[in-house]
Amino acid sequence: MTEHRTIAPNEDPVCGMHPDPVAARDRGLVTTHEGREYVFCGKGCLLEFRDDPERFLAPGYTPAM
């Protein structure tokens, strides 16, 4: 397993926003990677994460809105 940076349960790993997890699930803006669920503020962030999750989970990545 690769080392990942710390991400809060309600943090979008791509942009750093804090969407409501329940609302994100209702809108289909969640995905699971290596057994952990991640929530997203919008479809763009979700799709970027799906394309390359390790990029956004890397210890040196800094989310930017």
DABEL-V13302 format. One record per helix or strand of 2 or more residues. SS is the DSSP state (alpha for helix, beta for strand). FROM is the first residue (numbers start at 0). LEN is the number of residues. If there is no record, write none. Layout:
SS,FROM,LEN  SS,FROM,LEN
This chain:
alpha,20,6  beta,29,4  beta,35,4  alpha,42,9  alpha,52,5
